[in-house]
Structure formats: structure tokens, C-alpha cells
Amino acid sequence: TKTSKLIKIGYFSADFREHPVAYQIVKVLEQHNRDKFEVFGYSLYSHPQSELRQRLEESFDYFVDIEGMSHKDKALRAREDKIDIAIDLTGYTDNNCCKIFTYGAAPIQINYLGYPGTMGANFFHYIVADQNIIPPENQKNFKEKIIYLPHTYMPTDNTREISSRHISKKEFG
């Protein structure tokens, strides 16, 4: 039976642009079951349009550019949107957004993909990983509860064309 209330997922990233995280996550975003989920993208920075940026924007039900807002206002925007699950795709990498999560952007807050280490903070409830990223004996080093994916935590876009051009190390000196 169809749920009357869709679960709202908000993805936060500084990398909704030509960036490895964007190339990895775009197919996941496109594949969300829209009968169960409403998907929001919160872009920490505006970026020039590109094919990938356009594809990312279209993969969300709602895409919001939150550049220029305070960390608190970014979290408040997610709360106003009634986000149930907020996913940080940036972690402690460049232009990170972890301060947003200190204000409680959503009741459930998850670290995924961009930084496969612990955030070491009580305001992140989960981390998405696999047995290679976080072997069971290392669970004790994580504040977050670990959501293990069965094979790999790293998604890929299987529709991307693989180059047939032979590239040698010599080309790069």
C-alpha cells in the first residue's frame, strides 16, 4: 500500500558540479522510489551549468541553492521543508557543511560518500559504509551507527560511457 506521507530526504553538498561525488551519486538520486520518497538537493555553492549539473538538478524533486545563508539558516530551511533524513555528502572535506548539522537539519542525520570516516559528533546518527571501509573490529571508533551496504558503499553510474582510448603513463610525464 502506498504511504500517505512521503519520506523527505535532503542531500547536502558543496559538490553538485563536475566532481567525483557528483558523478557517483547522480544515478542514486535518479533511482529513488518516488512513491516512497521526496528528494531534496541543497547546494552549498552555485556552480556553472554543465551537463552534469543539469542532470543533478533534474534528479531532485526540489533543488535549492543555499549559498550565502548562515549555517543555522541552512538547517532551518531543511526543517521548514520538513526533511526527515538529512545526508551530508561532504563530511570534513573542502567546503564542508558539518556546522549545518549541529543545528539539527533533520531528525535523522547521515554521513555518506564524501568522507568515509567518523564525524566524531553526536549529531550524526549514521554513516553509510561497507566492510572494507569500516571492518567490524573498527566499529568501536565510530560515534555513528553504521549502515553496511552489502558489497560497496560507493555507487557508480553504469550509464556512463567508458573511453576506449589507450592512455599511457608516458602521456603524463
C-alpha positions as CSV (number, residue, x, y, z in Angstrom):
1,T,0.0,0.0,0.0
2,K,1.2,3.5,-0.8
3,T,2.2,5.6,2.2
4,S,0.2,8.8,2.5
5,K,3.3,10.7,3.7
6,L,6.4,10.5,1.6
7,I,9.7,10.3,3.4
8,K,11.7,13.5,2.7
9,I,15.4,13.0,2.1
10,G,17.7,16.1,1.9
11,Y,21.1,15.7,0.3
12,F,23.6,18.5,1.2
13,S,26.8,19.0,-0.8
14,A,29.3,21.6,-2.0
15,D,30.0,19.3,-4.9
16,F,26.9,19.3,-7.1
17,R,29.2,20.1,-10.1
18,E,31.9,18.4,-12.1
19,H,33.2,16.4,-9.1
20,P,33.7,12.7,-8.3
21,V,31.0,12.7,-5.6
22,A,28.5,14.2,-8.1
23,Y,29.4,11.5,-10.7
24,Q,28.9,8.8,-8.1
25,I,25.7,10.0,-6.6
26,V,23.6,11.2,-9.6
27,K,22.4,7.7,-10.6
28,V,21.4,7.0,-6.9
29,L,19.4,10.2,-6.9
30,E,17.6,9.3,-10.1
31,Q,16.7,5.9,-8.8
32,H,14.9,6.9,-5.6
33,N,11.4,5.4,-5.5
34,R,9.2,8.4,-5.8
35,D,6.2,6.5,-4.5
36,K,8.0,6.5,-1.1
37,F,10.5,9.3,-1.1
38,E,10.6,13.0,-1.9
39,V,14.2,14.1,-2.7
40,F,15.7,17.5,-2.0
41,G,19.1,18.7,-3.0
42,Y,20.7,21.5,-1.0
43,S,23.6,23.0,-2.9
44,L,26.1,24.8,-0.7
45,Y,27.6,26.7,-3.7
46,S,26.2,27.8,-7.0
47,H,28.3,26.3,-9.9
48,P,28.3,27.0,-13.6
49,Q,25.9,25.0,-15.6
50,S,27.2,21.8,-17.2
51,E,25.6,18.6,-18.4
52,L,26.3,17.0,-15.0
53,R,24.9,20.0,-13.1
54,Q,21.7,20.0,-15.1
55,R,21.4,16.2,-14.6
56,L,21.8,16.6,-10.9
57,E,19.3,19.4,-10.6
58,E,16.8,17.3,-12.6
59,S,17.4,14.2,-10.3
60,F,15.9,16.0,-7.3
61,D,12.2,16.8,-6.8
62,Y,13.4,20.1,-5.3
63,F,16.8,21.7,-5.8
64,V,17.8,24.6,-3.5
65,D,20.9,26.8,-3.8
66,I,21.6,27.7,-0.2
67,E,24.9,29.6,-0.8
68,G,25.2,32.8,1.2
69,M,22.9,31.6,4.1
70,S,24.2,31.1,7.6
71,H,24.7,27.6,8.8
72,K,21.8,28.0,11.1
73,D,19.5,29.3,8.3
74,K,20.5,26.4,6.1
75,A,19.4,24.0,8.8
76,L,16.2,26.0,9.4
77,R,15.5,25.8,5.6
78,A,15.7,22.0,5.8
79,R,13.4,22.0,8.9
80,E,10.9,24.2,7.1
81,D,11.0,21.7,4.2
82,K,10.2,19.0,6.8
83,I,13.2,16.9,5.9
84,D,13.1,13.5,7.7
85,I,16.6,12.4,6.7
86,A,19.5,14.8,6.0
87,I,22.5,13.3,4.2
88,D,25.9,15.1,4.3
89,L,27.8,14.2,1.1
90,T,30.8,16.3,2.1
91,G,32.0,15.3,5.6
92,Y,35.2,17.0,6.6
93,T,36.4,17.7,3.0
94,D,36.8,21.1,1.4
95,N,33.8,23.5,1.8
96,N,32.2,21.1,4.2
97,C,28.8,21.7,5.7
98,C,29.0,19.9,9.1
99,K,28.1,23.0,11.0
100,I,24.7,22.9,9.5
101,F,24.1,19.6,11.2
102,T,24.9,21.0,14.6
103,Y,21.6,22.8,14.3
104,G,19.7,19.7,13.5
105,A,18.7,19.9,9.9
106,A,16.6,16.7,10.3
107,P,15.6,14.1,12.9
108,I,18.0,11.6,11.3
109,Q,21.4,12.9,10.0
110,I,23.7,10.7,8.0
111,N,27.3,10.9,6.8
112,Y,27.7,9.4,3.3
113,L,30.1,9.1,0.4
114,G,32.3,12.3,0.5
115,Y,34.1,11.4,3.8
116,P,34.2,7.7,4.8
117,G,35.4,8.4,8.3
118,T,33.7,9.2,11.5
119,M,32.4,12.7,12.0
120,G,33.1,12.1,15.8
121,A,30.0,14.0,16.7
122,N,26.7,13.1,18.5
123,F,24.6,15.0,15.9
124,F,25.4,12.5,13.1
125,H,23.3,9.4,13.8
126,Y,24.6,7.1,11.0
127,I,27.3,6.6,8.5
128,V,26.9,4.5,5.3
129,A,29.8,2.2,4.7
130,D,30.9,-1.3,3.7
131,Q,33.0,-4.0,5.4
132,N,36.2,-2.7,3.6
133,I,35.7,0.9,4.7
134,I,34.8,0.0,8.3
135,P,35.7,-3.5,9.3
136,P,33.7,-4.8,12.3
137,E,36.7,-4.5,14.6
138,N,36.8,-0.7,13.8
139,Q,33.2,-0.1,14.7
140,K,34.3,1.0,18.2
141,N,36.0,4.0,16.7
142,F,32.7,5.5,15.3
143,K,30.2,7.5,17.2
144,E,27.7,6.9,14.3
145,K,25.7,3.7,13.9
146,I,27.0,2.0,10.8
147,I,24.7,1.2,7.9
148,Y,26.5,-1.5,6.0
149,L,25.8,-1.8,2.3
150,P,26.2,-5.4,1.0
151,H,29.1,-5.0,-1.5
152,T,30.4,-1.5,-1.6
153,Y,29.3,1.9,-0.2
154,M,30.5,3.6,-3.4
155,P,27.8,3.9,-6.0
156,T,28.5,4.3,-9.7
157,D,26.7,5.4,-12.8
158,N,26.5,2.4,-15.1
159,T,25.2,4.5,-18.0
160,R,28.5,6.4,-18.4
161,E,30.5,5.6,-21.5
162,I,33.9,4.2,-20.8
163,S,36.6,5.5,-23.0
164,S,38.2,3.1,-25.5
165,R,41.3,5.4,-25.9
166,H,44.5,3.8,-24.6
167,I,46.1,6.2,-22.1
168,S,49.7,5.7,-21.1
169,K,51.7,6.9,-18.1
170,K,54.2,8.5,-20.5
171,E,51.5,11.0,-21.6
172,F,51.6,12.4,-18.1
173,G,55.3,12.6,-17.8
